[in-house]
Amino acid sequence: MKVMHWGILGTGSIAHAFAQGLSRVADAQLVAVGSRSAENTETFGKKYNIPNRHASYSALAADPQVDIIYIATPHNLHYENTMLCLAAGKHVLCEKPLAVNAAQAREMFRFAQQKGLFLMEALWTRFLPVTQQAIQIAQNGSLGDIRLFQADFGFRSAWKPEKRLLNPDLAGGALLDVGIYPLFWTCLLMGEPLEVQGFADIGKSGVDESSIAIFRFAEGRLGMLASSVRTTYPTHATLYGTRGRLHINAPIYRPDGLKWVKTKDPDAGLVGGKLSQDKAKSFLRTQPWAVWLYTKFWSRLRAMAEGENAQTIPSGLQGNGYQYEAIEAGQCLQAGLLESPLMPASRTLLQMDIMDELRHQWGLVYPSHVEKV
């Protein structure tokens, strides 16, 4: 098996996380790093024993020893940086979101196909072991008829409008930075929505500081999402079905596990000629002792009445989790694939189209130099 030679473009915190994850990949070798700062490049290179240290992105893209480059810059630079690397003949794994808008993302995939190169959005949650577990439970029918998915991701950032999170010139706001995770989970478990309706608080920063979105899917299924960079949320998610629910534990970008709650079908009633559940509940409501007991222990009694059976599923995570996206990219390259079957272009473009639609509803347009293709 060929060893894939990696380069990292950028030296920020996400670049450090990826370098640490890459060290756990058997057929990967980190051979180059590139930054616009020679000092940062040297510091980063020394820390991870990287032999080739470039003081410009173009020099990294031109490095003949590099097979694939991980783009670790802020997302307002992803289009420019990815196109540079593709033009130099390098495969690319680009940090999420792949681009600022769908037009940029489509051009990136078009150019990669034209050049015969691999391109994948590095939405690392997609490749975690716990995500595969969630997909299996959602699709095996054990939850019954899926009716609703709820997810949120929010934190209170400092008021620094000049920084990335709150700066329109840097494609700031909650949606592209953290809202992409609830959106990812929704599309992964529910499919493509028929309709999307969103509302946002466009603060004095000029970007979406908080937002909510309602999704309508086929057969009456619904989705409810929330994101914020100015308010702290639980950052978890729940998939509801007619025979149970699946809790995706916080934080949803790297869940520490799942809680699978199975319930009895309330339409089935009780067997053997006994009272139906509805009649039993009506009887109990007239008994003072039952009302007192239910009030005092309502949550536990409700679980018993509904026949709840909870199962905890561990995350299965090893290391910091960033190795899984690198493994997927490496396996695709070994197989000669230009797209990942786990994170294909169609998945990224669906998410980008939805984010474009939400921003259109909010009237949120970034400066032309950020949105340009």
N, C-alpha and C positions, 0 to 999 in steps of 0.2 A: 504494500500500500504506500502510495506516494505521500511524503510529508508536505503539507501545505505551508508555504512561507507567507506569513502575515505581516502587514504594516498597519499602523494605527495613525490616523490623521486627527490631530488634536491631542492635547495633554491635560484636559480638565478632569473632573472627578469621575465622569463616566468612562473615560479612557483608562483610568487606574482600575476601575472595577472590571472592565473587560480584560485588561492585561492579566489581572489576578485569575479570572476565570479561565482564560486561554491556557494558563500554565497547567491546567488539569486535563487538557486535551492531548491524547497520546500522539496523534498524527499532525500536530500543529506546532509551528515554531515561529516565534515573534522575532523577526529579523530587522524591522525598520520602524521608525517613528518620525513623524513630521509635524512641525509647528511653525508659526510665524515668529516665534521667539527662540533664538539660538540657546539662550539660557534655559528655558523650559525644556527644550529638546534634550539638552545634555543631562539635566536633572532627572528627567523621566527615563532616558536611556540607561543611565547608570543604575537607577533603582531596579530595573527589570533586565539588566544585562543585555541590552539591545545593541547589536554591533553597528547598524547603520542609523545615524542620527542626522536628520535633514532639517535645515533652518527655513524651509519653505514647503508648502504643500505640493507645488509643482515638482520639486526635487524628489519628494517621496513618490509621487505618481510615476516618475520616470525611472525609479530604481529597478534595474533588471532582475534583482533577486526576489522581488515581491510578486506573489501570485494573486493575493486578494487583500483588499484594504478595508478596514473598519472605519467608518466615518463617525467621529465622536464629537463633532462641533455642534453648536446650537442649531436648532432646526431652520432658522432663517438662512443658514449657509448650506444646507444639505443639497439643494439643487445644484448650486455652483460647484461644490466640492465633489459631488458624485459625478457630474458631467466631466469634470477635469480628469478624474481617475479612469472613467470609461474611455475617454478619448485617448488616454495613454495605454489602453489595452489591459486594464486591471479589472478583475472581478471585484464586486462591491457588496459589503454588508453595511447598510446605513442605519444609524440609530433612528428610533421613532420620534415624531412622525417622519415618514420618508421625505415629505416636502411640506410646503406651506399650503398648497392647494392642489386640487386634482389635475389641473392642467400641467403643472410641473411634474407631478408623479407620472402622468401618461407619457410625457416626453422622455423622462428618465428610462422608463421601461422600453419605449420604442427604440431609443438609442442603444440600450443594452442588447436588445434583440438584433438590431442592425449590426452591431459589432460582434455578435456571437458570445456575449459575456453574461455571467451570472450576476443577478441583482436581487437582493432581498431586504425587506424592511426588518430591522432588528428590534422587533417588539418581543422582548425576551420572555414575557409571561407565556406566550404561545407554546414555548418549548419546554416548560417546566413539567416534571412528572405529575404534579398535582393537577395540572390542566388536562392531561390525558385522562386522569381519573374522572374529572368533572364531565368531560365529554361522554365518556362511557356511561355514566349514570344517567345523564340527560337523554341519551339516545336509546337506552335498553328497555324503556317502557315502564320501569319500576315506579316512576313518579306519576304515572297515569297520563292524563291529558294535560300538557303544559299550558298554563294560563297566563302567567305573569313573571317578568324578571325585573328586579329592582337592584340598582347598584349606585354607589356614590364614591367620590374621591375628593376630599377637600382638606386644606390646611391653611392656617393663617400665616401668611408671609409678612415680612416686615414691609412697611411702606417705603419703598425705594423705586419710584417710577422711572428712574434712569436705568435700572437693571432689567434683565431679560423678562421676568415674569409679568411686569406691568408696562412694558414699553412697546408701543405699536411698531416702532422702527425695527424691533427684534421679533416681530410676530408673537407678541406676548398674549397673555390671557390664560384662562383656565382650560378651555376646550382642547387646544393643541398640546398643552403641557401635561395635564392630568386627566382631562375628560376623555382622552383617547382610550384609557383603560376601561371605564364602564362601557364605552362604545364597543370596544373590542370584544368584551365578554358577551354583550348583547347580541352582536352579529354572529359570534361563534356558537352560542347556544340556541338562538332563536331564528337565525337566518336573516334574509333581506327584508327590511320593513316595507310595507305598502305606503305608509305615510309617516312623516316626522313633523312634529310641532315643538318649537323651542321658545324659551323666554330667557333673557339674560339681563343682568345688571351691568350695563356699560358704565363703569364708574368714571370719576374724573381723570383716571389714567388713560381713558380712551379705548380700553380693551374689556373683554368679558371677565369681570372679577369673580362673578358667580353665575351659574346657569342651571336650568333644568330642561329636560327634553322628554316628551312623550312619544312613544313609538306604537304604531298599529301594525300588526302582522296578520297574515292569513288566519282564518278560522277564529277571529276574535281575540287572539292572543295580544298581550300588551307588554310594553316595556316602560320603565320609569327611571330616568338617570339624573344625576346631579353632580356638579363639579364646582370647585371653588379654589381660588388662591388667596382668599381673604377670610375664610371661615373654616373651622375644623369640622370635618365629618367623620363618621366611624370608619369609612373606607372599607366597606365590605359589600357583599352582594348575596341575593337569595333568588333561587329559581323555584317557583311555586307550581305544583301540579295537583291534580285531583286526588292523588293517593300518596302525597308526600311533598317534601320540599328539600332542596339542597342549599345549604349555607356555605358560601365561599368565604372563609375566614379572612379577617384583616391581616395584612394589607393586601388588597386584591391584585396589586402588581406582583406580589410574591407571597401568596397565601401560605399561612402556617399550617394549613390543613383544611379539611372539609367536614361538615356535619350533615349526615344524610338522615333525615327524619321520615320514616314511613308511617302512614296512617291507614286506618281501615276505611273502606268505602261506606260513607254514611247512607247511601241509597240502598244498601244491602239489607238493613234491618237486622233483627235477631232471628235465629233459626229455632226449629222445634216447637212452633206454636206459642212462643213466649211473647211478651209485650214488644212492640216495635221500639226503636230508640226514641222516636218522637213521643210516644205514649209514656215511656219511662221518664223522659225529661219533664213532661207535663206533670206527672205524679210527684216527682221530686221537688218541683218548684212550689208545691203546696205544703211541703213539710218544713216547719221552722228549723228543725235540726239540720236538714239537708241544705237549706239556704245559708245557715251560719257556717256549716262546714265548707261549702263551696266558696263562700266569701273569704274565709280564712286561708283555704288551700286551693284557690281557684286554678292556678297554673298547673299544679300537679294533677288535680282531679280532671282538669280538661284533657291533659295528655292521656290519662287513664281512660277517660270516656271515649276519646277518639282513637284509642288503641295505638298511641304513638310508640314507635320503637326507634330509638336514635342510635346511630352508628358513627363513630369518629374515625376519620381517615387521615393518617399523617401525610405530611407534604412530600416525603421522600426526597427532599432537597439535599444535595451534596454541594459543598463549597458555597460560593456566593450566588450561584445560579446562572452566571453569564456564560459558562462553558457550553450550555445546552444549545444556544443559538449558533455558536461556533461549530459545534459538532454537526448540526444540521447543515450548515453551509458547506462544511468539508465533505460530508457524505454526498451532497448534491454535486459538488465538483468532481468527486471520484467517479460518480455515475454519469458525468457528462451532461447534467441538467442545467438549464439556464434559469429555471424557477424552482422554488421549493414547493413540494406538494402540501406541506403544512402551512406555509405562508406564501401563497401564490400572488401574482400581480392582481388578480381579481379581488382578493381579500383586501389588500391595501387600497385599491381604487374604490371599492365599496365604502370603506371607512372615510376616505378622503372626500368622496362625493357627498356623504352625509354631513361631514363637518363643513363643507362648502355651503350646503343648503341651510344649515343652522346659522352660519354667519350671515348668509343672505337675508334670512328672516330677521336677524338682529340689526341689519344695516352696518355690520362690522367689516370694513375693508381696510386692509393694511396699505401702507404707502406703495406706490407703483414699483419702486425698486425692490420691494420685498416680494410682491406678487408676480413679478415678471417671469416670462418663459423665454 
